[in-house]
Amino acid sequence: MKLLSVAIPCYNSESYMEHCISTLLTGGEEVEIIIVDDGSVKDRTAEIADEYARRYPTICRAIHQENGGHGEAVNTGLKNATGIFFKVVDSDDWVNEEAFQNVLETLRRFVYGEETLDMLVTNFVYEKQGAKRKKVMKYHTAFPKEKVFGWNDVKFFMTGQYILMHSVIYRTGLLRQCGLELPKHTFYVDNIFVYQPLPHVKHIYYLDVNFYRYFIGRQDQSVNESVMIGRIDQQLLVTKLMLGYYDVMKISSRKLRHYMIQYLEIMMTVSSVLAIKSGTEENLEKKKELWQYLKKMNLPLYLRLRLGFLGQGCNLPGKGGRELLILGYKITQKFYGFN
């Protein structure tokens, strides 16, 4: 059994996947690298995956499947994982090799020690093309350092500070126990990957190292704003699924409840902003329908989100109200460096 399984979803990734894989190979024999070729057709992705599996048979595995999207590639990785812990690294991203050794050392300590670990959180770096300053997402304001803790020990999450797929490593068994299965042919499912397991997590550890390098800059990237607007239906689907997993208003841990509500608030806001920025009546109607969906499904949560600062901003009346929301979004975007 391996210490850590890393799934790399690959779709026409020949120009960057080797850099990703090479950084992960520095983990050595304790790591299992599952390269999932998600029906690539335009390039040598499948051949490169097979080549690594041949060169490193005890570390790399190549799995080929019909195209099912990012979520299905993650599902395949999880189904095939033999590691005690599980991480997803996208094929255009990579990891810092020195920090990787710290991560493995930490995971090893839990496997051979007395304490249990459900979720390891590390920092990640926005590797934004053309940016002079690299923004690092740290969690020192939110989490205690160098100790196992639970939700009640969480401190303060700042605005824009969320646990993302880049920052999290889950215990493989926990992901299977909570029934995690991401929808096929859908983008933005990384939000589900992080969100759905949270109520099952009891033991957390924060390792303050800049481990994951999150590349932003390709024109066809799923987080490119124009691409997101074109895929707004998938953003709406993911948001609706997340709204339906739990009645978050009834989660017993106050701090976990607060965090999950905040997460849903940002999903509602992003969906609303994309609909407004698209400028089409059809998408404005979809935004309205999303808020009505929430109202019908969970009135207390609707009131909590609708009457909050962001909820009011998302629903300001008229063209002037929409322009004000976009201005606020642009300021936040510049400050936090996303998209």
Buried (B, 14 or more C-beta within 10 A) or exposed (E): EBBBBBBBBBBBBBEBBBBBBEBBBBBEEBBBBBBBBBBBEEBBBBEBBBBBBEEBEEBBBBBBEEBBBBBBBBBBBBEBBEBBBBBBBBBBBBBBBEBBBBBBEBBBEBEEEEEEBBBBBBBBBBBBEEEEEEBEBBBEEBBBEEEBBBBEEBEEBEEEBBBBBBBBBBBBEBBBEBEBBBBBEBBBBBBBBBBBBBBBBBBBBBBBBBBBBBBBEBEEBBBBEEBBBEBBEBBBBBBBBBBEBBEBBEBEBEBBBBBBBBBBBBBBBBBBBBBBBBEEEEBBEBBEEBBEBBBEEBEEBBBBBBEBEBBEBBBBEEEEBBEEBEEBBEEBBEEBBBB
